[in-house]
Amino acid sequence: MNAGRGNRTAQSRRYKEKHRVEYYAHAKVYVAVKQGKLKKPTVCSMCGKSGLMMGHHNDYSKPLDVIWVCWECHNNIHKV
């Protein structure tokens, strides 16, 4: 039933070890949103589309300094 679960857990652990700073920055944003310290908008700061937004870090050393963008704009940021 949970045949793939162990593999996902191992992948998650490897990602966390390899990208420690990024992982903790993402986790801090998640917690801040849950606690109400950060407000997650419903409109993209780049294109103005509404919907589900993603937090993008320009600098992982500032974990709560994110710009909120849609999936499409987030992909475009990373293509550059």
FENLIN-V618246 format. One line per field, one symbol per residue. psi: psi as a letter, one per 30 degrees, with the letter a starting at -180 (. if undefined). Layout:
# FENLIN-V618246
psi->???
This chain:
# FENLIN-V618246
psi->ehefeeeeeeeeeeeeeeheeeeeeeeeeeeeeefgfkkjlgkkfefgklaklkkkkfjffifgjlkjlleeeeeeeff.
